[in-house]
């Protein structure tokens, strides 16, 4: 498969119920990411969260927003998100659809996206987000940069062997490219200190299986071998827990 942005066909993975359930094994955003979103939101203090998934951002923003519209094309993701803490909050409105054409209620005092921009039809999507912003509002893109331990090189090698993407363009790099091409004007950036996080090897594998190229529905018959190879890495290193630092990254600005 072509390097860089994932082929849109991979996005169908997120309609799978198991993938949606496994999202709970992803590390949360550090609190400073949410503090930054609270600082960026302006009147009318309504937020649109694009590619919301199970609401990792949206469910945590109801505390400082008048309303959060969480849009996602996967009904499985929305159902899972509704079962999670604050998933049924009266200030949270789930919208099934693509950000490019879903029914929205602008203007928004902030539009957020949690590492989902690469799934957009960028020409159509950025124009839609620009038109949905309140006059002084911005689009804020959040991501995490996980600082992994000594197991990382070997696990990455296993992932490269099985993944359908040879290379994935990281979200901050994509936003920098959009800024350089004049399609998005960056106004600010922030990066948190590492937040300690740990999980079992089983949960770590669950997290990997929540991704577009490593979901069991994509790996098919290769999934048992993938799991065994990852487990062998940790067994050789005598590790029964996966410990790493989670760095939150936010870049904000306006589509042009």
C-alpha positions in Angstrom: 0.0 0.0 0.0 1.2 3.5 -0.7 3.2 5.3 1.9 1.9 8.3 3.9 -1.7 8.9 4.5 -3.7 5.6 4.9 -6.0 4.6 2.0 -9.6 5.5 2.8 -10.6 1.8 2.5 -8.8 1.2 5.8 -11.3 3.5 7.5 -13.9 0.7 7.2 -12.1 -1.1 10.0 -13.6 1.4 12.5 -17.1 0.1 11.8 -16.1 -3.2 13.4 -17.5 -3.7 16.9 -14.4 -5.4 18.2 -12.2 -2.5 17.1 -14.5 0.0 18.8 -14.4 -2.0 22.1 -10.6 -2.2 22.0 -10.4 1.6 21.9 -10.6 1.5 25.7 -7.0 0.2 25.7 -5.6 3.4 24.1 -3.8 5.7 26.5 -5.8 8.8 27.4 -4.8 12.3 26.5 -2.8 14.1 29.3 -4.9 16.6 31.3 -3.0 19.5 29.8 -4.4 18.7 26.4 -7.9 19.3 27.8 -6.8 22.4 29.6 -5.5 23.8 26.3 -8.9 23.0 24.6 -10.7 24.8 27.5 -8.4 27.9 26.9 -9.0 27.9 23.2 -12.8 27.7 23.1 -14.6 31.0 22.4 -18.2 32.2 22.2 -20.6 30.5 21.6 -18.7 27.9 23.6 -19.9 25.1 21.4 -17.4 22.5 20.2 -17.4 20.2 17.2 -15.2 17.1 17.6 -14.3 15.6 14.2 -13.7 11.9 13.9 -14.7 11.6 17.6 -14.4 7.8 17.8 -15.5 6.7 21.2 -15.2 10.3 22.5 -11.7 10.3 24.0 -11.8 14.1 23.6 -15.5 14.8 23.3 -16.5 13.2 26.6 -13.9 15.1 28.5 -14.9 18.5 27.0 -18.4 18.5 28.3 -17.2 20.1 31.6 -16.3 23.4 29.9 -18.5 23.6 26.8 -22.1 24.6 26.4 -22.4 21.7 23.8 -20.1 19.2 22.2 -21.1 17.8 18.8 -19.2 14.5 18.3 -19.3 13.4 14.7 -18.0 10.0 13.6 -18.9 7.8 10.6 -18.9 4.6 12.7 -22.1 3.6 14.6 -20.0 1.0 16.5 -17.8 3.8 17.8 -20.7 5.9 18.8 -22.5 3.0 20.6 -19.3 2.2 22.5 -18.7 5.9 23.4 -22.2 6.3 24.7 -21.5 3.5 27.3 -18.3 5.2 28.6 -18.1 7.9 31.3 -20.0 11.1 30.2 -21.0 9.3 27.0 -24.6 10.1 27.8 -24.0 13.6 29.1 -26.8 16.0 28.1 -24.2 18.4 26.7 -22.8 15.7 24.4 -24.5 15.2 21.0 -23.4 12.3 18.9 -23.7 12.7 15.2 -23.4 9.7 12.8 -21.7 10.8 9.6 -18.5 12.2 7.9 -17.3 15.6 8.9 -17.4 16.5 5.2 -21.2 16.2 4.9 -22.8 15.3 8.3 -25.6 17.6 9.6 -23.9 20.2 11.8 -25.1 23.1 13.9 -22.5 25.9 13.5 -21.0 28.3 14.4 -18.6 26.5 16.7 -16.3 28.2 19.2 -13.8 25.4 18.7 -13.4 22.5 16.4 -11.2 19.6 17.6 -9.8 16.5 16.0 -7.9 13.8 17.8 -5.4 12.4 15.3 -8.2 12.0 12.8 -7.4 14.7 10.2 -5.6 12.1 7.9 -9.0 10.4 7.3 -10.6 13.6 5.9 -11.1 14.4 2.3 -8.8 17.4 2.9 -10.1 19.8 0.3 -13.7 19.3 1.1 -13.2 18.7 4.8 -11.0 21.7 5.6 -13.4 24.0 3.7 -16.3 22.6 5.7 -14.5 23.2 9.0 -13.5 26.7 8.0 -17.1 27.6 7.2 -18.3 26.1 10.5 -16.0 28.2 12.7 -17.1 31.3 14.7 -15.2 34.4 13.7 -12.4 34.1 16.3 -12.4 30.3 16.7 -9.8 27.8 15.7 -9.4 24.2 14.8 -7.2 22.3 17.3 -5.7 19.0 16.4 -4.6 16.7 19.3 -2.3 13.8 19.1 0.0 11.7 21.4 3.7 10.9 21.0 4.3 7.8 23.1 7.8 7.4 24.5 8.3 3.7 24.5 10.9 1.6 26.3 13.6 -0.9 25.2 11.0 -3.2 23.7 10.1 -0.6 21.0 12.6 -1.4 18.2 11.6 -5.1 18.2 7.9 -4.4 18.4 8.1 -1.8 15.6 9.8 -4.5 13.4 6.9 -6.9 14.0 4.5 -4.1 13.2 6.3 -3.2 10.0 6.2 -6.8 8.9 2.4 -7.0 9.3 1.2 -3.5 8.7 -0.3 -2.5 5.3 1.4 0.8 5.5 5.1 1.1 5.0 5.1 4.5 6.5 2.5 6.6 8.3 2.6 10.4 8.2 2.4 11.6 11.8 -0.4 14.1 12.5 1.9 17.0 13.4 3.9 16.5 10.2 0.6 16.5 8.2 -0.5 19.8 9.8 3.0 21.3 9.1 2.6 20.2 5.4 -0.9 21.8 5.3 0.6 25.0 6.7 3.4 25.1 4.2 1.0 24.6 1.3 -1.2 27.5 2.5 -4.2 25.3 3.3 -4.0 25.7 7.1 -2.5 28.6 9.0 -0.9 27.4 12.3 -1.4 29.9 15.2 0.0 27.9 18.0 1.5 24.7 19.3 1.9 23.0 22.7 3.6 19.8 23.9 3.1 18.3 27.4 5.5 16.6 29.6 5.4 12.8 29.5 2.5 11.3 31.5 3.4 7.8 32.9 1.2 5.1 31.6 1.3 1.3 31.9 -0.9 -1.7 30.8 -0.7 -5.4 30.5 0.8 -7.1 27.4 -2.8 -8.3 26.7 -4.1 -4.8 26.8 -1.2 -3.5 24.7 -2.1 -6.0 22.1 -5.7 -4.9 22.3 -4.6 -1.3 21.7 -2.6 -2.5 18.6 -5.7 -4.3 17.3 -7.7 -1.1 17.6 -5.7 0.5 14.8 -6.6 0.5 11.1 -3.8 -1.8 9.8 -3.5 -4.1 12.8 -7.1 -4.9 13.5 -7.8 -8.6 13.6 -10.4 -8.0 10.8 -7.5 -6.8 8.6 -4.8 -9.3 9.8 -7.2 -12.2 9.3 -5.3 -15.5 9.6 -2.0 -13.6 10.4 -3.4 -12.3 13.7 -2.3 -15.3 15.9 1.3 -15.1 14.5 1.4 -11.3 15.1 0.3 -11.7 18.7 2.8 -14.5 19.3 5.7 -12.4 17.9 4.8 -9.4 20.0 4.4 -11.6 23.1 7.8 -13.1 22.4 9.4 -9.7 22.4 8.2 -9.0 26.0 9.0 -12.6 27.1 12.6 -12.2 25.9 12.9 -9.0 27.9 11.2 -10.5 30.9 8.5 -7.8 30.9 4.9 -8.5 31.9 3.8 -4.9 31.8 4.2 -2.3 29.1 5.3 1.1 30.5 5.7 4.3 28.5 5.3 8.0 28.6 2.4 9.7 26.9 3.2 13.2 25.5 0.2 15.2 24.4 0.5 17.5 21.4 -1.9 20.2 20.2 -1.6 22.3 17.1 -4.2 25.0 16.4 -5.0 27.4 13.7 -7.5 28.0 10.9 -8.1 26.4 7.5 -7.5 29.0 4.8 
